[in-house]
């Protein structure tokens, strides 16, 4: 992400319960596994789903693995840009 100008070094995963009182407009799941087995998100928010490959499962050399991470990053970026264009 740093290669694309985004600093995520301070980010971490959080439990869904931490967001129970947040009035989201939209909730997006980003993998089929999450869409199928994660708990129901208690919200009136619009729900969307898009399956992205899990780059953590990438195999091959370090260069090949990084290429897979970059590819997924670019897919997520394109999805987010399309989402914003559609929503606004």
N, C-alpha and C positions, 0 to 999 in steps of 0.2 A: 504494500500500500504506500509505503514511503516513496517508492519509485514513481508513484502517480501523484505525489504531493499531499498524501493524507496520512496524518500521524495517528495511529491507533494504539500506540504504546501504553496508554493509560486506560484502555478499554478492557473489560472483563465480562464474562457471562454472568447473568443474574437470573434468579429464580422468577418465574412468571408471577408469583404472588406479590412481588415487589411493585408490580404495575397495576394491581387490581383497582386502584382508585383513580387511575389516569384515564381521562376521557378521550381515548384515541378515536380518530376518524377512520383509520384503516389499519388492519393487521395483516402482515404478509408472512407466510411461511415459505421457506426457501429450499426445502428438500422434501421428497415424498415421505421419508421416515417421520419427519416432524409433523407433516400434514396428517399422517395416519395414527401416530401414537401419542402425540403430545396432548396434554389435557385441554379441554375446551377453554378457550379464552373468554372469560366472563365479560363481554362487552357488546354494545350495540354497533360497534365498528364494522365497517365493510370488511369482508375477509377476502383475501386474494391468495393464490398459491402459484408458485413457479418453482419447478425443480431444477436446481443447479447441481452439477457434479460436485462431489466432496473432494476438494484438492488434498485433504489430509490422507486420502487413500491413494494418492499418486505414487507411481512406481518408476523405477529407472534411475538413471544417474542424477546427480544434483542438478545439472542443467535441465534435464528432462522434467524433473519434478518441479523446478521453478517455472518452467514453461507452462505446466498445467495450472499452477497457482495463478500465473499471470492471465492465462486464458479465462479462468473462472472469474477473476477480478474484473476483467473486461466485460464478461457477460453480465455480471451484477451491475456494473456501471451503466451499460447500455439499457438494461431493464429499468434501472432507476430513472434514467433520463426519459425513457418512453413513458414511464408512470407519471412523471411530472408534467410532461407535455399533454397527456390525456386528462389529467386531473385539473389542470389549470388552463 
